[in-house]
Amino acid sequence: MAGIHSKAGITSIACSHWGLLGLLRREAPVYVGNAQDILGKPDLALAVVASDQRLPDFPEVPTFKELGYELEESMWRGLAVRQGTPVEITDYLSVLLGEIAADPRWPDFCRQVYSLPEFSSGPSLAERIDEEVNETRTLLHEGGLLHEYQEEGPRRLVVLALALGLLVPFLVWTRWKKRPLSRDVWPALGFLWLAMAIFYETTLFQLPPDAQVTNPALLPRLWALLLGLTSLILLVRNLGKPVAAKGEETPARLPRVLLIILILGVYFWIIPRAGYHLPTFLLTGGVMLLLGYRKPAGVVAGASAFVLFSYAVFGALLGIDLPPGTWF
């Protein structure tokens, strides 16, 4: 209903905590609600309805369109099911609800609660939801209730500067030592650069001072910290390692890097399906094994500690529900 503000040039203050009670107390001049809310309240009257036609029980009340405003709104209800619900179940529900809407008794029931019968499902309902989401987002932005948390920044320049800032010192080090870097140093440098780039990206997540939401940079920074610490450990372990003589070179580490990237891709794909905890435990343990930690007890303890730490920070401390998954 906030769309009438922009269409009619009205400036108003929305006080959702008042509601109908505020109108009855004469603390608010207008209340947006259902037509049936005036029942039993003879001092209240309908001013206008937002449907495309007048309500049969209130034929004297005009619509917004009749008053010259191209506005049609409705307070509709939908039936939602869990993501991943088999299509057989959703098709059954759509057919069942369609049959109810086609029953001749349904319009009589809707009239008793001063509403208009309407039924939609499938693509038409999805299109309607998308339209209302976009309209609501626009109105919330205009009203100052929704903010863009990510600011623009010189991303390419910063990413290039981070790469040069890591690469140049190590090239200077090789000239000073007069020997090339170990082959294992380059993947560590790459992951360290990636962690720094992710952390920089999170600095662009700016919250308004009065926002009562959890900082969206929290989880990416946690992963950037884990990736950065792991990369530093790998870097320190391999920085002083002598380079193998020609003919004695160990197999290239590039496949290991590609394997870690592949594992990360699978991890982010599987989280919405299997949830956060089990994939995170397997990912952390697998990365520790790939980085050379061979003690099973240490791997299990490290992976378990990280999962418990995540739960303590997000679940217990911040009250953020980690993805539960759809498979279980």
matplotlib code that plots the C-alpha trace (Angstrom):
import matplotlib.pyplot as plt

x = [0.0, 3.0, 2.8, 0.0, 2.5, 4.5, 1.5, -0.4, 2.6, 1.9, 4.5, 3.6, 5.1, 4.5, 3.9, 3.3, 3.1, 0.0, -2.2, -5.9, -5.5, -3.8, -6.8, -9.2, -7.2, -7.2, -3.4, -3.4, -5.7, -5.5, -5.2, -4.5, -6.0, -8.9, -12.4, -13.8, -11.8, -14.6, -17.2, -18.5, -16.9, -19.6, -17.3, -15.0, -15.7, -14.0, -12.5, -11.3, -10.5, -7.4, -9.0, -9.8, -13.5, -15.8, -16.6, -20.1, -20.9, -19.5, -20.8, -20.6, -16.8, -14.8, -11.6, -8.3, -8.7, -12.0, -10.4, -7.8, -4.9, -3.6, -3.2, -4.3, -3.1, -4.2, -3.3, -3.2, -2.1, 0.0, 0.9, 4.6, 6.4, 10.0, 12.6, 13.2, 9.7, 9.0, 7.1, 4.4, 3.4, 3.5, 1.4, -1.1, -1.5, -1.9, -4.7, -6.3, -6.3, -7.5, -10.5, -11.3, -11.2, -13.5, -16.1, -19.2, -19.2, -15.8, -17.0, -19.7, -17.1, -14.8, -17.7, -18.3, -14.8, -15.1, -12.5, -12.5, -11.8, -8.7, -6.4, -3.1, -0.2, 2.8, 4.5, 1.8, 2.2, 6.0, 5.7, 3.4, 5.8, 8.7, 6.7, 5.8, 9.3, 10.7, 8.0, 8.5, 12.3, 11.9, 9.5, 11.7, 14.6, 12.6, 11.4, 14.9, 14.1, 16.3, 19.9, 22.5, 25.2, 27.9, 29.6, 31.6, 35.3, 38.4, 38.3, 40.6, 43.2, 43.2, 43.4, 46.3, 48.0, 47.6, 49.1, 52.1, 52.5, 52.9, 54.8, 57.5, 58.9, 59.3, 61.0, 63.4, 64.0, 64.9, 67.4, 68.9, 69.2, 70.2, 67.9, 64.4, 61.5, 60.3, 57.4, 55.1, 55.5, 53.5, 50.2, 50.6, 51.1, 48.0, 45.8, 47.1, 46.3, 42.8, 42.2, 43.4, 41.1, 38.1, 38.8, 39.1, 35.7, 34.1, 35.3, 32.8, 29.9, 28.8, 25.9, 23.9, 24.4, 20.9, 20.7, 19.7, 21.2, 24.3, 27.2, 27.1, 30.9, 31.2, 31.1, 33.3, 35.9, 35.9, 36.7, 39.3, 40.9, 41.0, 42.4, 44.9, 46.3, 46.5, 48.3, 50.8, 51.5, 52.1, 54.3, 56.5, 56.9, 58.1, 59.9, 63.2, 62.9, 65.7, 64.8, 65.3, 68.2, 67.5, 66.5, 65.4, 62.3, 59.3, 56.0, 54.3, 51.9, 49.5, 47.1, 46.8, 45.9, 43.3, 42.0, 41.5, 39.6, 37.5, 36.7, 35.7, 33.4, 31.7, 31.5, 29.6, 27.3, 26.5, 25.9, 22.3, 21.5, 23.4, 23.6, 26.5, 28.0, 28.9, 30.3, 32.3, 33.7, 34.7, 36.1, 38.3, 39.6, 40.3, 42.2, 44.3, 45.2, 46.0, 48.3, 50.3, 48.7, 48.8, 47.7, 44.1, 43.4, 44.6, 42.6, 39.4, 40.0, 40.8, 37.8, 35.5, 36.8, 36.1, 32.6, 31.9, 33.4, 31.2, 28.1, 29.1, 29.6, 26.7, 24.1, 24.5, 26.1, 24.5, 21.4, 22.0, 20.6, 23.3, 22.0, 20.2, 20.1, 17.2, 18.5, 17.9]
y = [0.0, 2.3, 2.6, 5.2, 7.6, 8.0, 8.0, 10.6, 12.6, 11.9, 12.2, 10.0, 8.2, 4.5, 3.4, -0.3, -0.7, 1.4, -0.6, -0.6, 0.3, 3.5, 4.4, 3.7, 5.8, 8.6, 8.5, 7.8, 9.2, 6.2, 2.5, 0.0, -3.3, -5.7, -4.5, -6.8, -4.9, -2.3, -4.9, -4.0, -0.6, 1.9, 4.9, 3.5, 3.5, 2.4, 5.3, 3.4, -0.2, -1.3, -4.0, -3.6, -3.6, -2.5, -5.0, -6.4, -5.7, -2.1, -0.9, 2.8, 2.6, 3.5, 1.9, 3.8, 3.6, 5.3, 8.1, 8.5, 6.5, 3.5, 1.3, -2.2, -4.0, -7.1, -9.0, -12.5, -15.7, -18.5, -22.1, -22.8, -26.1, -26.9, -26.6, -29.9, -31.2, -33.8, -32.4, -35.1, -33.5, -29.9, -30.9, -32.7, -29.6, -27.3, -29.5, -29.8, -26.1, -25.4, -27.7, -25.9, -22.5, -23.9, -25.1, -22.9, -22.6, -20.9, -17.4, -17.4, -18.1, -15.3, -12.9, -13.6, -12.3, -9.4, -10.7, -11.5, -15.1, -15.5, -18.5, -18.8, -21.3, -22.3, -19.7, -17.1, -17.2, -17.0, -14.0, -12.3, -12.9, -11.5, -8.4, -7.8, -8.4, -5.9, -3.4, -3.9, -3.5, -0.2, 1.2, 0.1, 1.9, 5.0, 4.9, 4.5, 1.1, -0.9, -0.2, -1.5, -2.9, -3.2, 0.0, 0.5, 0.4, 0.2, -3.6, -4.3, -1.8, -3.2, -6.9, -6.0, -4.1, -7.1, -9.4, -7.1, -6.6, -10.3, -11.1, -8.3, -9.0, -12.7, -12.0, -9.7, -12.5, -14.9, -12.4, -11.8, -15.5, -16.2, -19.2, -19.8, -20.3, -23.8, -24.9, -25.3, -21.6, -20.4, -22.1, -20.7, -17.2, -17.7, -18.7, -15.9, -13.4, -14.8, -14.5, -10.9, -10.1, -11.7, -9.7, -6.4, -7.2, -7.5, -4.0, -2.7, -4.2, -1.0, -1.0, 2.1, 3.1, 2.2, -1.2, -4.0, -6.8, -9.0, -7.7, -9.7, -9.6, -11.9, -15.3, -14.3, -12.8, -16.0, -18.0, -15.5, -15.8, -19.6, -19.5, -16.8, -18.7, -22.0, -20.3, -18.6, -22.0, -23.6, -20.6, -20.7, -24.5, -24.2, -20.9, -22.3, -25.7, -26.2, -26.4, -29.9, -30.3, -30.9, -34.5, -34.8, -32.6, -33.8, -34.0, -30.6, -29.3, -27.8, -30.8, -30.3, -26.7, -27.6, -30.3, -27.8, -25.5, -28.4, -29.3, -25.8, -25.7, -29.0, -27.6, -24.5, -26.5, -29.1, -26.8, -25.8, -29.5, -31.3, -28.4, -26.6, -28.8, -32.1, -30.6, -28.1, -30.9, -32.9, -29.8, -28.7, -32.2, -32.7, -29.5, -30.3, -33.7, -32.1, -29.6, -32.4, -33.0, -36.8, -37.4, -38.6, -37.5, -34.0, -33.7, -34.9, -32.5, -29.6, -30.1, -30.6, -27.6, -25.4, -26.7, -26.2, -22.7, -21.8, -23.1, -21.2, -17.9, -18.0, -20.3, -19.6, -16.1, -14.3, -16.4, -17.0, -20.2, -22.0, -23.8, -27.0, -28.6, -30.3, -33.9, -34.7]
z = [0.0, 0.3, -3.5, -3.1, -1.5, -4.6, -7.0, -5.0, -3.8, -0.1, 2.6, 5.6, 8.6, 8.8, 12.4, 12.2, 16.0, 16.1, 13.8, 14.3, 18.0, 17.0, 14.9, 17.7, 20.1, 17.5, 17.5, 13.7, 11.1, 8.6, 9.0, 6.2, 6.8, 5.9, 5.3, 8.0, 10.6, 10.8, 12.0, 15.4, 15.3, 14.2, 14.5, 11.7, 8.0, 4.8, 2.8, -0.3, -1.4, -3.3, -5.4, -9.0, -8.3, -5.5, -2.7, -3.0, 0.7, 0.5, -2.9, -1.8, -1.2, -4.4, -5.6, -6.0, -9.8, -9.6, -7.7, -10.4, -9.0, -11.0, -8.0, -7.3, -4.2, -2.3, 0.8, -0.4, 1.2, -0.3, 0.6, 0.7, 1.0, 1.9, -0.8, -2.4, -1.9, -4.6, -7.7, -7.2, -3.9, -5.2, -8.2, -6.0, -3.8, -6.8, -8.2, -4.8, -4.1, -7.7, -7.1, -3.8, -5.6, -8.3, -5.8, -6.0, -2.2, -2.2, -3.4, -0.7, 1.9, 0.6, 0.6, 4.3, 5.1, 2.6, 0.2, -3.5, -4.7, -6.8, -7.4, -9.1, -9.1, -11.0, -13.3, -12.8, -9.0, -9.3, -11.6, -9.2, -6.3, -8.3, -9.1, -5.5, -4.3, -6.7, -5.9, -2.1, -2.5, -4.4, -1.8, 1.1, -0.5, -1.0, 2.6, 3.9, 5.4, 3.1, 2.3, -0.1, 2.2, -0.4, -1.6, -4.8, -4.6, -6.8, -6.8, -9.8, -8.6, -5.1, -6.3, -8.5, -5.7, -3.4, -6.0, -6.6, -2.9, -2.4, -5.5, -5.6, -2.1, -2.9, -6.2, -4.4, -1.9, -4.7, -6.1, -2.7, -1.9, -5.5, -5.7, -6.9, -4.6, -3.8, -6.0, -3.0, -2.2, -5.2, -4.2, -0.7, -2.1, -4.3, -1.4, 0.7, -2.0, -2.3, 1.4, 1.4, -1.7, 0.1, 3.2, 1.2, -0.4, 3.0, 3.9, 1.3, 3.3, 5.0, 7.5, 8.4, 12.0, 13.0, 11.3, 13.6, 11.5, 11.7, 9.6, 6.3, 6.3, 9.3, 7.6, 4.6, 7.1, 9.1, 6.0, 4.8, 8.2, 8.0, 4.5, 5.3, 8.4, 6.5, 3.6, 6.0, 7.7, 4.3, 3.3, 6.3, 6.0, 2.4, 2.3, 3.6, 1.8, -0.6, -4.3, -5.7, -8.1, -11.7, -12.3, -8.6, -8.8, -7.0, -8.8, -9.4, -6.8, -9.3, -9.2, -5.4, -5.9, -8.5, -6.2, -3.4, -5.7, -6.9, -3.3, -2.5, -5.5, -4.4, -0.9, -1.8, -4.1, -1.4, 1.6, 0.6, 0.2, 3.0, 5.5, 6.9, 9.6, 7.9, 4.7, 6.7, 8.9, 5.8, 4.0, 6.9, 7.5, 3.8, 3.4, 6.5, 4.9, 1.6, 3.4, 5.0, 8.4, 8.7, 12.3, 12.2, 15.7, 15.0, 11.8, 13.4, 16.4, 14.2, 11.9, 14.9, 16.7, 13.7, 13.3, 17.0, 16.8, 13.9, 15.8, 18.9, 17.1, 14.7, 16.3, 20.0, 20.1, 17.1, 16.7, 13.0, 11.7, 9.6, 6.5, 7.6, 4.1, 2.3, 2.1, 5.8]

ax = plt.figure().add_subplot(projection="3d")
ax.plot(x, y, z, "-o")
ax.set_aspect("equal")
plt.show()
